[in-house]
Amino acid sequence: MIVLAGLVAGAVWGGLTARRRGGNRLDIAQYAAVGGIAGGLLGLFAAIAIERML
């Protein structure tokens, strides 16, 4: 669940960043995709770290 939350949060953050910078639809989609990938990876590493601590 942490991975999915990171993915969604990253996608929203990327989309809002592109919109604030005045990007068109494709820019917003690209920023959202990259943000989602980055957020998902951070969530994955967080989940692995939490699992190892338990």
PDB file of N, H, CA, C and O in Angstrom:
ATOM      1  N   MET A   1       0.809  -1.193   0.000  1.00  0.00           N
ATOM      2  CA  MET A   1       0.000   0.000   0.000  1.00  0.00           C
ATOM      3  C   MET A   1       0.860   1.269   0.000  1.00  0.00           C
ATOM      4  O   MET A   1       0.465   2.297  -0.550  1.00  0.00           O
ATOM      5  N   ILE A   2       2.020   1.182   0.614  1.00  0.00           N
ATOM      6  H   ILE A   2       2.340   0.347   1.060  1.00  0.00           H
ATOM      7  CA  ILE A   2       2.906   2.346   0.627  1.00  0.00           C
ATOM      8  C   ILE A   2       3.356   2.676  -0.791  1.00  0.00           C
ATOM      9  O   ILE A   2       3.499   3.844  -1.151  1.00  0.00           O
ATOM     10  N   VAL A   3       3.578   1.640  -1.591  1.00  0.00           N
ATOM     11  H   VAL A   3       3.462   0.690  -1.299  1.00  0.00           H
ATOM     12  CA  VAL A   3       4.028   1.850  -2.972  1.00  0.00           C
ATOM     13  C   VAL A   3       2.943   2.562  -3.770  1.00  0.00           C
ATOM     14  O   VAL A   3       3.227   3.507  -4.506  1.00  0.00           O
ATOM     15  N   LEU A   4       1.701   2.109  -3.624  1.00  0.00           N
ATOM     16  H   LEU A   4       1.470   1.342  -3.026  1.00  0.00           H
ATOM     17  CA  LEU A   4       0.605   2.743  -4.360  1.00  0.00           C
ATOM     18  C   LEU A   4       0.376   4.181  -3.908  1.00  0.00           C
ATOM     19  O   LEU A   4       0.098   5.061  -4.723  1.00  0.00           O
ATOM     20  N   ALA A   5       0.494   4.411  -2.609  1.00  0.00           N
ATOM     21  H   ALA A   5       0.720   3.696  -1.947  1.00  0.00           H
ATOM     22  CA  ALA A   5       0.333   5.775  -2.107  1.00  0.00           C
ATOM     23  C   ALA A   5       1.432   6.679  -2.661  1.00  0.00           C
ATOM     24  O   ALA A   5       1.170   7.821  -3.039  1.00  0.00           O
ATOM     25  N   GLY A   6       2.651   6.172  -2.710  1.00  0.00           N
ATOM     26  H   GLY A   6       2.865   5.245  -2.403  1.00  0.00           H
ATOM     27  CA  GLY A   6       3.750   6.942  -3.290  1.00  0.00           C
ATOM     28  C   GLY A   6       3.547   7.211  -4.766  1.00  0.00           C
ATOM     29  O   GLY A   6       3.850   8.298  -5.258  1.00  0.00           O
ATOM     30  N   LEU A   7       3.033   6.216  -5.468  1.00  0.00           N
ATOM     31  H   LEU A   7       2.787   5.333  -5.069  1.00  0.00           H
ATOM     32  CA  LEU A   7       2.781   6.361  -6.901  1.00  0.00           C
ATOM     33  C   LEU A   7       1.746   7.453  -7.163  1.00  0.00           C
ATOM     34  O   LEU A   7       1.948   8.318  -8.016  1.00  0.00           O
ATOM     35  N   VAL A   8       0.649   7.408  -6.432  1.00  0.00           N
ATOM     36  H   VAL A   8       0.484   6.706  -5.739  1.00  0.00           H
ATOM     37  CA  VAL A   8      -0.419   8.394  -6.627  1.00  0.00           C
ATOM     38  C   VAL A   8       0.047   9.790  -6.203  1.00  0.00           C
ATOM     39  O   VAL A   8      -0.195  10.773  -6.905  1.00  0.00           O
ATOM     40  N   ALA A   9       0.710   9.866  -5.061  1.00  0.00           N
ATOM     41  H   ALA A   9       0.907   9.068  -4.492  1.00  0.00           H
ATOM     42  CA  ALA A   9       1.182  11.173  -4.587  1.00  0.00           C
ATOM     43  C   ALA A   9       2.196  11.776  -5.560  1.00  0.00           C
ATOM     44  O   ALA A   9       2.158  12.977  -5.829  1.00  0.00           O
ATOM     45  N   GLY A  10       3.094  10.957  -6.085  1.00  0.00           N
ATOM     46  H   GLY A  10       3.125   9.981  -5.867  1.00  0.00           H
ATOM     47  CA  GLY A  10       4.073  11.438  -7.053  1.00  0.00           C
ATOM     48  C   GLY A  10       3.432  11.905  -8.348  1.00  0.00           C
ATOM     49  O   GLY A  10       3.844  12.909  -8.929  1.00  0.00           O
ATOM     50  N   ALA A  11       2.419  11.167  -8.799  1.00  0.00           N
ATOM     51  H   ALA A  11       2.085  10.351  -8.328  1.00  0.00           H
ATOM     52  CA  ALA A  11       1.733  11.544 -10.032  1.00  0.00           C
ATOM     53  C   ALA A  11       0.983  12.868  -9.870  1.00  0.00           C
ATOM     54  O   ALA A  11       1.008  13.716 -10.762  1.00  0.00           O
ATOM     55  N   VAL A  12       0.326  13.033  -8.741  1.00  0.00           N
ATOM     56  H   VAL A  12       0.306  12.344  -8.017  1.00  0.00           H
ATOM     57  CA  VAL A  12      -0.393  14.287  -8.477  1.00  0.00           C
ATOM     58  C   VAL A  12       0.587  15.444  -8.379  1.00  0.00           C
ATOM     59  O   VAL A  12       0.365  16.508  -8.958  1.00  0.00           O
ATOM     60  N   TRP A  13       1.672  15.231  -7.644  1.00  0.00           N
ATOM     61  H   TRP A  13       1.852  14.367  -7.174  1.00  0.00           H
ATOM     62  CA  TRP A  13       2.682  16.276  -7.491  1.00  0.00           C
ATOM     63  C   TRP A  13       3.278  16.666  -8.856  1.00  0.00           C
ATOM     64  O   TRP A  13       3.435  17.851  -9.148  1.00  0.00           O
ATOM     65  N   GLY A  14       3.606  15.671  -9.683  1.00  0.00           N
ATOM     66  H   GLY A  14       3.478  14.708  -9.446  1.00  0.00           H
ATOM     67  CA  GLY A  14       4.168  15.958 -11.003  1.00  0.00           C
ATOM     68  C   GLY A  14       3.182  16.691 -11.895  1.00  0.00           C
ATOM     69  O   GLY A  14       3.553  17.637 -12.590  1.00  0.00           O
ATOM     70  N   GLY A  15       1.931  16.260 -11.880  1.00  0.00           N
ATOM     71  H   GLY A  15       1.629  15.491 -11.315  1.00  0.00           H
ATOM     72  CA  GLY A  15       0.916  16.925 -12.699  1.00  0.00           C
ATOM     73  C   GLY A  15       0.698  18.366 -12.281  1.00  0.00           C
ATOM     74  O   GLY A  15       0.571  19.250 -13.128  1.00  0.00           O
ATOM     75  N   LEU A  16       0.655  18.610 -10.977  1.00  0.00           N
ATOM     76  H   LEU A  16       0.759  17.892 -10.288  1.00  0.00           H
ATOM     77  CA  LEU A  16       0.469  19.977 -10.500  1.00  0.00           C
ATOM     78  C   LEU A  16       1.685  20.859 -10.812  1.00  0.00           C
ATOM     79  O   LEU A  16       1.547  22.045 -11.111  1.00  0.00           O
ATOM     80  N   THR A  17       2.863  20.263 -10.738  1.00  0.00           N
ATOM     81  H   THR A  17       2.975  19.300 -10.495  1.00  0.00           H
ATOM     82  CA  THR A  17       4.078  21.022 -11.080  1.00  0.00           C
ATOM     83  C   THR A  17       4.050  21.462 -12.541  1.00  0.00           C
ATOM     84  O   THR A  17       4.358  22.611 -12.859  1.00  0.00           O
ATOM     85  N   ALA A  18       3.677  20.539 -13.426  1.00  0.00           N
ATOM     86  H   ALA A  18       3.427  19.606 -13.168  1.00  0.00           H
ATOM     87  CA  ALA A  18       3.624  20.872 -14.857  1.00  0.00           C
ATOM     88  C   ALA A  18       2.546  21.909 -15.139  1.00  0.00           C
ATOM     89  O   ALA A  18       2.744  22.808 -15.956  1.00  0.00           O
ATOM     90  N   ARG A  19       1.414  21.788 -14.470  1.00  0.00           N
ATOM     91  H   ARG A  19       1.253  21.058 -13.807  1.00  0.00           H
ATOM     92  CA  ARG A  19       0.331  22.759 -14.684  1.00  0.00           C
ATOM     93  C   ARG A  19       0.744  24.140 -14.218  1.00  0.00           C
ATOM     94  O   ARG A  19       0.444  25.138 -14.874  1.00  0.00           O
ATOM     95  N   ARG A  20       1.444  24.204 -13.068  1.00  0.00           N
ATOM     96  H   ARG A  20       1.688  23.394 -12.535  1.00  0.00           H
ATOM     97  CA  ARG A  20       1.910  25.494 -12.539  1.00  0.00           C
ATOM     98  C   ARG A  20       2.910  26.141 -13.490  1.00  0.00           C
ATOM     99  O   ARG A  20       2.969  27.365 -13.602  1.00  0.00           O
ATOM    100  N   ARG A  21       3.686  25.322 -14.164  1.00  0.00           N
ATOM    101  H   ARG A  21       3.638  24.327 -14.073  1.00  0.00           H
ATOM    102  CA  ARG A  21       4.694  25.866 -15.091  1.00  0.00           C
ATOM    103  C   ARG A  21       4.113  26.174 -16.465  1.00  0.00           C
ATOM    104  O   ARG A  21       4.836  26.621 -17.355  1.00  0.00           O
ATOM    105  N   GLY A  22       2.827  25.942 -16.645  1.00  0.00           N
ATOM    106  H   GLY A  22       2.240  25.579 -15.921  1.00  0.00           H
ATOM    107  CA  GLY A  22       2.172  26.311 -17.894  1.00  0.00           C
ATOM    108  C   GLY A  22       2.318  25.283 -18.996  1.00  0.00           C
ATOM    109  O   GLY A  22       2.334  25.645 -20.173  1.00  0.00           O
ATOM    110  N   GLY A  23       2.425  24.013 -18.649  1.00  0.00           N
ATOM    111  H   GLY A  23       2.412  23.719 -17.693  1.00  0.00           H
ATOM    112  CA  GLY A  23       2.584  22.968 -19.654  1.00  0.00           C
ATOM    113  C   GLY A  23       1.269  22.584 -20.305  1.00  0.00           C
ATOM    114  O   GLY A  23       0.192  22.807 -19.753  1.00  0.00           O
ATOM    115  N   ASN A  24       1.380  22.003 -21.492  1.00  0.00           N
ATOM    116  H   ASN A  24       2.255  21.823 -21.941  1.00  0.00           H
ATOM    117  CA  ASN A  24       0.180  21.513 -22.167  1.00  0.00           C
ATOM    118  C   ASN A  24      -0.142  20.096 -21.660  1.00  0.00           C
ATOM    119  O   ASN A  24       0.494  19.620 -20.720  1.00  0.00           O
ATOM    120  N   ARG A  25      -1.112  19.431 -22.269  1.00  0.00           N
ATOM    121  H   ARG A  25      -1.629  19.818 -23.032  1.00  0.00           H
ATOM    122  CA  ARG A  25      -1.549  18.118 -21.787  1.00  0.00           C
ATOM    123  C   ARG A  25      -0.437  17.090 -21.780  1.00  0.00           C
ATOM    124  O   ARG A  25      -0.307  16.329 -20.822  1.00  0.00           O
ATOM    125  N   LEU A  26       0.355  17.053 -22.814  1.00  0.00           N
ATOM    126  H   LEU A  26       0.249  17.672 -23.593  1.00  0.00           H
ATOM    127  CA  LEU A  26       1.429  16.064 -22.883  1.00  0.00           C
ATOM    128  C   LEU A  26       2.514  16.334 -21.851  1.00  0.00           C
ATOM    129  O   LEU A  26       3.091  15.398 -21.296  1.00  0.00           O
ATOM    130  N   ASP A  27       2.792  17.593 -21.594  1.00  0.00           N
ATOM    131  H   ASP A  27       2.324  18.353 -22.044  1.00  0.00           H
ATOM    132  CA  ASP A  27       3.749  17.941 -20.537  1.00  0.00           C
ATOM    133  C   ASP A  27       3.241  17.475 -19.176  1.00  0.00           C
ATOM    134  O   ASP A  27       3.989  16.908 -18.379  1.00  0.00           O
ATOM    135  N   ILE A  28       1.959  17.722 -18.924  1.00  0.00           N
ATOM    136  H   ILE A  28       1.351  18.183 -19.571  1.00  0.00           H
ATOM    137  CA  ILE A  28       1.375  17.320 -17.643  1.00  0.00           C
ATOM    138  C   ILE A  28       1.409  15.804 -17.507  1.00  0.00           C
ATOM    139  O   ILE A  28       1.722  15.284 -16.436  1.00  0.00           O
ATOM    140  N   ALA A  29       1.091  15.094 -18.580  1.00  0.00           N
ATOM    141  H   ALA A  29       0.836  15.517 -19.450  1.00  0.00           H
ATOM    142  CA  ALA A  29       1.112  13.629 -18.543  1.00  0.00           C
ATOM    143  C   ALA A  29       2.520  13.106 -18.295  1.00  0.00           C
ATOM    144  O   ALA A  29       2.708  12.163 -17.526  1.00  0.00           O
ATOM    145  N   GLN A  30       3.505  13.710 -18.941  1.00  0.00           N
ATOM    146  H   GLN A  30       3.352  14.476 -19.566  1.00  0.00           H
ATOM    147  CA  GLN A  30       4.881  13.258 -18.759  1.00  0.00           C
ATOM    148  C   GLN A  30       5.360  13.525 -17.336  1.00  0.00           C
ATOM    149  O   GLN A  30       5.969  12.652 -16.718  1.00  0.00           O
ATOM    150  N   TYR A  31       5.099  14.700 -16.815  1.00  0.00           N
ATOM    151  H   TYR A  31       4.604  15.410 -17.317  1.00  0.00           H
ATOM    152  CA  TYR A  31       5.500  15.019 -15.441  1.00  0.00           C
ATOM    153  C   TYR A  31       4.802  14.096 -14.449  1.00  0.00           C
ATOM    154  O   TYR A  31       5.409  13.647 -13.476  1.00  0.00           O
ATOM    155  N   ALA A  32       3.513  13.812 -14.701  1.00  0.00           N
ATOM    156  H   ALA A  32       3.020  14.176 -15.491  1.00  0.00           H
ATOM    157  CA  ALA A  32       2.772  12.925 -13.809  1.00  0.00           C
ATOM    158  C   ALA A  32       3.349  11.511 -13.863  1.00  0.00           C
ATOM    159  O   ALA A  32       3.449  10.847 -12.831  1.00  0.00           O
ATOM    160  N   ALA A  33       3.728  11.045 -15.050  1.00  0.00           N
ATOM    161  H   ALA A  33       3.647  11.584 -15.888  1.00  0.00           H
ATOM    162  CA  ALA A  33       4.300   9.701 -15.170  1.00  0.00           C
ATOM    163  C   ALA A  33       5.642   9.612 -14.454  1.00  0.00           C
ATOM    164  O   ALA A  33       5.899   8.655 -13.723  1.00  0.00           O
ATOM    165  N   VAL A  34       6.480  10.591 -14.660  1.00  0.00           N
ATOM    166  H   VAL A  34       6.271  11.369 -15.253  1.00  0.00           H
ATOM    167  CA  VAL A  34       7.798  10.587 -14.006  1.00  0.00           C
ATOM    168  C   VAL A  34       7.645  10.725 -12.499  1.00  0.00           C
ATOM    169  O   VAL A  34       8.336  10.042 -11.742  1.00  0.00           O
ATOM    170  N   GLY A  35       6.756  11.591 -12.057  1.00  0.00           N
ATOM    171  H   GLY A  35       6.195  12.146 -12.671  1.00  0.00           H
ATOM    172  CA  GLY A  35       6.508  11.740 -10.628  1.00  0.00           C
ATOM    173  C   GLY A  35       5.948  10.468 -10.020  1.00  0.00           C
ATOM    174  O   GLY A  35       6.310  10.101  -8.902  1.00  0.00           O
ATOM    175  N   GLY A  36       5.069   9.796 -10.745  1.00  0.00           N
ATOM    176  H   GLY A  36       4.774  10.095 -11.653  1.00  0.00           H
ATOM    177  CA  GLY A  36       4.512   8.537 -10.268  1.00  0.00           C
ATOM    178  C   GLY A  36       5.564   7.452 -10.143  1.00  0.00           C
ATOM    179  O   GLY A  36       5.571   6.701  -9.169  1.00  0.00           O
ATOM    180  N   ILE A  37       6.447   7.366 -11.117  1.00  0.00           N
ATOM    181  H   ILE A  37       6.441   7.976 -11.909  1.00  0.00           H
ATOM    182  CA  ILE A  37       7.527   6.379 -11.056  1.00  0.00           C
ATOM    183  C   ILE A  37       8.444   6.674  -9.874  1.00  0.00           C
ATOM    184  O   ILE A  37       8.810   5.769  -9.124  1.00  0.00           O
ATOM    185  N   ALA A  38       8.809   7.934  -9.714  1.00  0.00           N
ATOM    186  H   ALA A  38       8.511   8.669 -10.324  1.00  0.00           H
ATOM    187  CA  ALA A  38       9.694   8.311  -8.605  1.00  0.00           C
ATOM    188  C   ALA A  38       9.020   8.050  -7.258  1.00  0.00           C
ATOM    189  O   ALA A  38       9.652   7.525  -6.341  1.00  0.00           O
ATOM    190  N   GLY A  39       7.760   8.407  -7.134  1.00  0.00           N
ATOM    191  H   GLY A  39       7.247   8.834  -7.879  1.00  0.00           H
ATOM    192  CA  GLY A  39       7.035   8.169  -5.890  1.00  0.00           C
ATOM    193  C   GLY A  39       6.869   6.689  -5.597  1.00  0.00           C
ATOM    194  O   GLY A  39       6.969   6.260  -4.448  1.00  0.00           O
ATOM    195  N   GLY A  40       6.615   5.910  -6.640  1.00  0.00           N
ATOM    196  H   GLY A  40       6.534   6.258  -7.574  1.00  0.00           H
ATOM    197  CA  GLY A  40       6.495   4.474  -6.465  1.00  0.00           C
ATOM    198  C   GLY A  40       7.792   3.835  -6.011  1.00  0.00           C
ATOM    199  O   GLY A  40       7.792   2.946  -5.160  1.00  0.00           O
ATOM    200  N   LEU A  41       8.900   4.291  -6.581  1.00  0.00           N
ATOM    201  H   LEU A  41       8.900   5.014  -7.273  1.00  0.00           H
ATOM    202  CA  LEU A  41      10.201   3.764  -6.166  1.00  0.00           C
ATOM    203  C   LEU A  41      10.530   4.147  -4.724  1.00  0.00           C
ATOM    204  O   LEU A  41      11.038   3.327  -3.960  1.00  0.00           O
ATOM    205  N   LEU A  42      10.240   5.386  -4.359  1.00  0.00           N
ATOM    206  H   LEU A  42       9.827   6.052  -4.979  1.00  0.00           H
ATOM    207  CA  LEU A  42      10.465   5.793  -2.967  1.00  0.00           C
ATOM    208  C   LEU A  42       9.586   4.982  -2.013  1.00  0.00           C
ATOM    209  O   LEU A  42      10.035   4.583  -0.939  1.00  0.00           O
ATOM    210  N   GLY A  43       8.342   4.740  -2.407  1.00  0.00           N
ATOM    211  H   GLY A  43       7.978   5.063  -3.280  1.00  0.00           H
ATOM    212  CA  GLY A  43       7.457   3.923  -1.597  1.00  0.00           C
ATOM    213  C   GLY A  43       7.945   2.484  -1.487  1.00  0.00           C
ATOM    214  O   GLY A  43       7.822   1.859  -0.434  1.00  0.00           O
ATOM    215  N   LEU A  44       8.499   1.965  -2.576  1.00  0.00           N
ATOM    216  H   LEU A  44       8.599   2.473  -3.431  1.00  0.00           H
ATOM    217  CA  LEU A  44       9.044   0.608  -2.556  1.00  0.00           C
ATOM    218  C   LEU A  44      10.219   0.502  -1.597  1.00  0.00           C
ATOM    219  O   LEU A  44      10.299  -0.437  -0.805  1.00  0.00           O
ATOM    220  N   PHE A  45      11.126   1.463  -1.668  1.00  0.00           N
ATOM    221  H   PHE A  45      11.061   2.226  -2.311  1.00  0.00           H
ATOM    222  CA  PHE A  45      12.273   1.451  -0.754  1.00  0.00           C
ATOM    223  C   PHE A  45      11.824   1.618   0.695  1.00  0.00           C
ATOM    224  O   PHE A  45      12.386   1.000   1.599  1.00  0.00           O
ATOM    225  N   ALA A  46      10.813   2.451   0.912  1.00  0.00           N
ATOM    226  H   ALA A  46      10.356   2.953   0.177  1.00  0.00           H
ATOM    227  CA  ALA A  46      10.290   2.632   2.272  1.00  0.00           C
ATOM    228  C   ALA A  46       9.665   1.335   2.781  1.00  0.00           C
ATOM    229  O   ALA A  46       9.856   0.967   3.940  1.00  0.00           O
ATOM    230  N   ALA A  47       8.920   0.643   1.921  1.00  0.00           N
ATOM    231  H   ALA A  47       8.765   0.942   0.980  1.00  0.00           H
ATOM    232  CA  ALA A  47       8.292  -0.613   2.326  1.00  0.00           C
ATOM    233  C   ALA A  47       9.342  -1.665   2.644  1.00  0.00           C
ATOM    234  O   ALA A  47       9.196  -2.416   3.609  1.00  0.00           O
ATOM    235  N   ILE A  48      10.394  -1.726   1.846  1.00  0.00           N
ATOM    236  H   ILE A  48      10.513  -1.116   1.062  1.00  0.00           H
ATOM    237  CA  ILE A  48      11.474  -2.687   2.109  1.00  0.00           C
ATOM    238  C   ILE A  48      12.171  -2.355   3.414  1.00  0.00           C
ATOM    239  O   ILE A  48      12.479  -3.250   4.201  1.00  0.00           O
ATOM    240  N   ALA A  49      12.422  -1.079   3.648  1.00  0.00           N
ATOM    241  H   ALA A  49      12.172  -0.352   3.009  1.00  0.00           H
ATOM    242  CA  ALA A  49      13.097  -0.674   4.891  1.00  0.00           C
ATOM    243  C   ALA A  49      12.238  -0.995   6.103  1.00  0.00           C
ATOM    244  O   ALA A  49      12.747  -1.485   7.111  1.00  0.00           O
ATOM    245  N   ILE A  50      10.948  -0.725   6.018  1.00  0.00           N
ATOM    246  H   ILE A  50      10.535  -0.326   5.200  1.00  0.00           H
ATOM    247  CA  ILE A  50      10.048  -1.022   7.134  1.00  0.00           C
ATOM    248  C   ILE A  50       9.988  -2.534   7.371  1.00  0.00           C
ATOM    249  O   ILE A  50      10.007  -2.981   8.518  1.00  0.00           O
ATOM    250  N   GLU A  51       9.919  -3.303   6.316  1.00  0.00           N
ATOM    251  H   GLU A  51       9.904  -2.940   5.385  1.00  0.00           H
ATOM    252  CA  GLU A  51       9.856  -4.761   6.445  1.00  0.00           C
ATOM    253  C   GLU A  51      11.125  -5.321   7.092  1.00  0.00           C
ATOM    254  O   GLU A  51      11.056  -6.251   7.896  1.00  0.00           O
ATOM    255  N   ARG A  52      12.245  -4.770   6.751  1.00  0.00           N
ATOM    256  H   ARG A  52      12.301  -4.015   6.098  1.00  0.00           H
ATOM    257  CA  ARG A  52      13.511  -5.250   7.329  1.00  0.00           C
ATOM    258  C   ARG A  52      13.635  -4.883   8.807  1.00  0.00           C
ATOM    259  O   ARG A  52      14.257  -5.611   9.581  1.00  0.00           O
ATOM    260  N   MET A  53      13.038  -3.748   9.198  1.00  0.00           N
ATOM    261  H   MET A  53      12.533  -3.157   8.569  1.00  0.00           H
ATOM    262  CA  MET A  53      13.109  -3.346  10.607  1.00  0.00           C
ATOM    263  C   MET A  53      12.238  -4.228  11.490  1.00  0.00           C
ATOM    264  O   MET A  53      12.535  -4.412  12.670  1.00  0.00           O
ATOM    265  N   LEU A  54      11.164  -4.774  10.925  1.00  0.00           N
ATOM    266  H   LEU A  54      10.923  -4.624   9.966  1.00  0.00           H
ATOM    267  CA  LEU A  54      10.252  -5.587  11.736  1.00  0.00           C
ATOM    268  C   LEU A  54      10.760  -6.959  11.895  1.00  0.00           C
ATOM    269  O   LEU A  54      10.119  -7.782  12.549  1.00  0.00           O
TER     270      LEU A  54
END
